[in-house]
Amino acid sequence: MLGRSSAVTLPTHEYSASCSLLLDTSIPIPNLVLPICKSSCGFRPIVRMSASRNNSCNLSCTSKKWRIHSVEQVQAVLLEDEQKKTWETCTEILSTLKFSIEEADSILKKAFGWVHSPYWGEERSKEVPKVQKVNEMLDYIKGLGLNDEDLYKILKKFPEVLGCSLVDEVQTNIDMLEKDWGIKGQALRNLLIRNPKVLGYNVDCKGDCMAQCTRCWVRF
């Protein structure tokens, strides 16, 4: 009936208990604030990552690489410290022969390729000296009837001997001098003081030059 007020009933819609909000993070948003649903709908925001796998992989890989690089850097520092201590120990060994620290350092550099030496030419790569190797070489040479003063003279003239192979070069050459040349005892001592480079000869061109004269028996 006209003029009579009538109640109007609006349709109602029940909220789904699992309603969700889809956000695409491929679009950069400076400050993302997710709204809080105050209704009983049980609002659960869902972020859709259009490139989520790639982004997640990149983050994971970067983190993993950072950890690996950190370990490698720590190991490098520890190795460097260890090599430094080894070098210092070797200089201390040479200082017992009355060499100064500077002289001992120079001997090691020439013997192990840290400075240019005509004896090695261009083929000697840098090497950190080993304490055992230095001790064994000095003990062997001294055992040939030489004293500390003789060792001092030999290393002054031929510091590279510390970088030579004890078995393949030094011992082999001493055996050759004693067996083939009959040089032993005092004669051997005098020879080594006069020409210690004979300890490092490892080439015999036999007159046909091999361009390795600093290590050739032709100089003997």
SULLINMO-V423833 format. One record per backbone hydrogen bond with DSSP energy under -0.5 kcal/mol. NH is the residue of the N-H (numbers start at 1). CO is the residue of the C=O. If there is no record, write none. Layout:
# SULLINMO-V423833
nh | co
NH | CO
NH | CO
This chain:
# SULLINMO-V423833
nh | co
4 | 1
5 | 3
9 | 7
10 | 8
19 | 16
19 | 41
21 | 44
22 | 20
23 | 21
23 | 46
25 | 23
25 | 48
27 | 24
28 | 26
32 | 30
33 | 31
34 | 32
37 | 35
38 | 36
42 | 39
44 | 19
46 | 21
48 | 23
48 | 46
49 | 47
50 | 48
52 | 49
55 | 51
56 | 52
57 | 53
58 | 54
59 | 55
60 | 56
61 | 57
62 | 58
63 | 59
64 | 60
65 | 61
66 | 62
67 | 63
68 | 64
69 | 65
70 | 66
71 | 67
72 | 68
73 | 69
74 | 70
75 | 71
76 | 72
77 | 73
78 | 74
79 | 75
80 | 76
81 | 77
82 | 78
83 | 79
84 | 80
85 | 81
86 | 82
87 | 83
88 | 84
89 | 85
90 | 86
91 | 87
92 | 88
93 | 89
94 | 90
95 | 91
96 | 92
96 | 93
97 | 94
98 | 95
99 | 94
104 | 100
105 | 101
106 | 102
107 | 103
108 | 104
109 | 105
110 | 106
111 | 107
112 | 108
113 | 110
114 | 109
115 | 109
120 | 117
121 | 117
123 | 120
125 | 123
127 | 112
129 | 127
134 | 130
135 | 131
136 | 132
137 | 133
138 | 134
139 | 135
140 | 136
141 | 137
142 | 138
143 | 139
144 | 141
145 | 142
146 | 141
146 | 142
151 | 147
152 | 148
153 | 149
154 | 150
155 | 151
156 | 152
157 | 153
158 | 154
161 | 158
162 | 159
163 | 160
164 | 161
166 | 164
169 | 165
170 | 165
171 | 166
172 | 167
173 | 169
174 | 170
175 | 171
176 | 172
177 | 173
178 | 174
179 | 175
180 | 176
181 | 176
183 | 177
184 | 182
187 | 184
188 | 184
189 | 185
190 | 186
191 | 187
192 | 188
193 | 189
194 | 190
195 | 191
198 | 195
199 | 196
200 | 197
201 | 198
202 | 215
203 | 215
208 | 205
209 | 207
215 | 212
216 | 213
217 | 203
219 | 216
220 | 217
